[in-house]
Amino acid sequence: MRRISIWLATVLALGMIVVGGLLMQGPDDAAGPCVVVQRPAMLPEIPEASGLAISRRNPGIIWSHNDSGHATELFALDAATGALRGRVRVPVRTRDWEAIAAGRCPAGNCLYIADIGDNGLARRRVEIYRVPEPAPGDAETSKPDAFSVAYADGRHNAEALFVIGDDLFVVTRDRTGGLYRSNAPLRSGAELTLQRIGQFLLEAVTDAAASPDEASIVVRTSDSAIVYRTADVLRGGTVPYGLRIPIGRLREPQGEGVALDEKGTLYLASEGSLWNSAGRFMRLQCTLP
């Protein structure tokens, strides 16, 4: 018995040394053509930080939100530091809110809320909502326009939405990263059918975003962010491989959200960890072709 106790104590001690070494090692400061310029900021109000969208109305603001199981709220973050600048309630109930996107709309600038998660492939239709972009100090958005959405080829789980012009694009979370596009005008209450137009050949896509000028699209997984030219994406088919930014060594607890601006600033969001439930926000500066 004493030998077993000594053996267990030795194993535990070695485990603690390994874990301690990993924690002391810390994340990398660089990721391919990018350099970390804002270390992870803690987001205690957003423990399941899921999506990111660069504000079109409020300079210096980036929007985020929690995943399912939380109140339907938009969080306005300082794009430079990740500090919370406001939280705005959305008067709608979501089932599995996975993504947010900024884009044009009849009101000017809008945010698109993607209630598109379907891990069990149990939802015949999912929902996307559109609201005029609020100010960070607003208490509540206006009543959203609602779009009931189905895929032309059956049910899919998805966590990524971006907007180009008047069209919605969804990227599925599976083994191929299927690319789907809306095929009808976005009128409130409309039933939309998303048509498959291509694939990224990426597994487990967690978010995607168009740059504010809509010239580039960034798609992320847990360990990579890939930047594409919008023109290549819109051609459909198998999208030519873009510029891969390796982000796995940044050591996000559970990488989820992504956004990219015209100056090559890459924003990342992560859910929290077991030992610290606060979400994470990180900013990198990239040299892009």
N, C-alpha and C positions, 0 to 999 in steps of 0.2 A: 504493500500500500504506500509505503514511504517513497519507493522508487517512482510510482505512478504520480504521486504528488509533486515530486521534484521535476518529473518530465513535463507535467502540465504547467508548472510555474515557469519552466524554461521556454516552452512554446509561447505562453502568454507574453513573457518578457520580449522574446524575439519579435512577436507580432506588434507589440507596442513600439519597438525600435523602428520597424519597417514603416508603420503608419506615421510615426513622428517624422521619419525622414521624408516621406512623401509630402507631409504638410509643410515642412521647412523648405522643401524644394521650391514650392510656389509655382505659379503659372509663368509661361513664357511672356516676354515683352514684345515679341514679334510674331507675325503670322503671315508667312509668304511675303507679298508686297505691302503688308500693313504693319503699322507700329501702334501699340496700345498707348493712347494719350489720356485715357480716363480709366483708372483701375475700377474694378467692380464697385458700383454704388449699391448699397443695400436698399431694398424696397419693401419695408415691413408691411405696407398696405397692400402689396401685390405679391403674395406668397406663391401664386401660380401664374406669374407673368407669362403671357402666351404670345401676343402679337405686338407689333410696333408699326406706327404710321407717322411720317413726318408731316407736321402741320402745314397746310397751304395758306391758312388765314393768320396764324400767330407765329411770327418769326421767333426762332429759338425754342420752340415747343415741339415735343414729340409725344404722341399719345400711346398709351398701353392699356391693358385690361387683364383681369383674372380669367382663368379657365372656368369650367363648369363648377357649380356648387357655391358660387358667390353672387353677391348682388350685381345687377347689370349696371356697372359704372365705368366711365371713362376716366383715366388718370392722366393729367397733364404733367409731363416731366420736363425739367430743364434739359435741353438737348446737350448742353456742355457738361453738366455735372450729375444728372439723374435726380436732382432734388425735386420733390413734389411741389408743383405750383398750383394744383387744383384738382378737384374730383367732381365729376358731373354725372348725375344720374340719367339713365336712359329709360323712359317709361315703357318698358317691354320686358317680358320674361323670356329668357333664353334657356335652351336645353343643354347645349354643349358648344359654347362660344369659343372658337379656336383662333380666329384671325380678325384683323382690322386693316382697312385700306383707306387711303385718301384718294380722292379723284374729283373730276368735274361732275356737275349735275345742274339741273335747271336753276337751282338756288345759287349757283356759283361754285363754292367749294363744299364738298360733303365728306363725311366719314361713312364707310360701309362696314357693317358689323356682320361677321360671317358665323352664323350658328350652324356649322356644317360638320361637326364631329359626329361620327357614327361607328364607334369601335366594333359594335356587334352586328353591323350591317342590318339594322332593324328598322331604319327610317326610310319609308317610301319617298318622302319629300323632306328636304331641309329648308332652312330659312336664311335669307339675307335681308338686312335692314339698312336703310339709308337715312341719315340725318344731316341737315346743314351743320357744318362744323361749328361747335360752340366756342365761346371764349373760356379760358381756364377758370375764371371766376364765376361762371354760370352755375346755378344750382341744378338745373335740369335742361335737357335738350327738348326741342319740339317733338311732337309725335312722329315716330319714324314712318317712312314709306316701307312697306313690307313686300317682299318677293318670295313666293313659294317656288322652290327649285327642285327639279329632278334631273337625273342623268339619262341621256338617251339609251345607254346600254346597261342600265341596272344600277344597283346601289353601290356606293363607295364611301369609304372613310377619307376625310380630308381635313387638313389643318392650315391650308395656304390659299390666300386670295389676293389678287391684285387687279387694278383697274387701268385700262388703257382707253382713252377716249370715252366712248359711251358703252364700252363692253366690259363685262366681268369675266375674269379668268380664275379657274380653280385648279390647283395641282393636288392630285390625290396622294395619300400616304399609303404606299404599297411598295412593290418591288420595281416599279417602272417609272413612277412619278408622272402619271397620265395628265395631260394638259387639256382642260375643257373650257369652252367659250360659250357665253350666252348668245342666243340667236334671235332676240326680240327686243323691242324698245323697253326701257325700264320704267314702266308705269306702275304706280302704287297698286297693290293688290293683284298684279299680274302673276300668272303661272309661267315660269321659265323652264325651258329644257336646255340643258348644257350638252353640247356636242363635243365629242372627243376629236381634237384636231392634231394631236401629236403626243410626244412623250419626251421626258428629260433623261430617261434611263438613270434615275436616282432613286435610291431606296429610302423610305421613311422620311419624306420631306416634312419639316415642321413649320415652315413659313416661307413666304415669298413677298416681294414688294417691287413696285416700279419706282424709279427715281422721280422726283417732282417734275422734271422736264420730259419724262416718259421715254428717254433715250436708252435707258438701261433697265434690266430686270435682274434682281438678285434672288436666288433660291438657296435655302439652307437646309442642312441635315444636322445631326448632332455634332459632326466633326468637320464640316466643310461649308463654306459659303461660296457659291459659284455665280459670277457676274456674266450676263449675256447681253448682247445687243438686242434691243427690242425687235428690230427688223428680222433677225434670225429666228426669234421665237414666233413671230406672227406668221412666218411661212408655213408653220405646222410640220408634221412629220417628226422624225427623230431630230431633236434640236441639236445643232453642232455644239460640241463641248465648249463651254466658256472658260473664263479665267477662274481657276480654283484657288480659293484662299483657305489654307488649312487652319482650322480653329480648334481642333481637338485638344491641343496642349495649353489652351487658355484655361482649362479646368473649370468650365461652367458646371454647376451641379446637375442641371438638366436643361441643356440649350434648347430654346424654343423660338424666340422672335428675331426678326432681322429687318433692317431698313438701310437704304443707301441714298446719299444725296449726290448732287451734280459735281461736288468738289472731291469726291472719293472718300467721304466720311462714312464709315460703316458702323452701324449701331447693332448691338446684340442684347437680347433679353434672355434670362434663364429663370426657371422656377427655383425655389429654395431647396435646402438640403435637410437631412434628418437632424443635424445639429444646429442649424440656423434656418428657420423657415422663411426668412425674408427672401423675396426675389432678388435678382441681380440685374444691373444695367451697366453696359460697357461700351466705350467709344474707341474706335480705331481710325487712324488716318492711313489711307491706302494710295499707292501710286499705281494708277490704272492706265492702260494704253489708250 
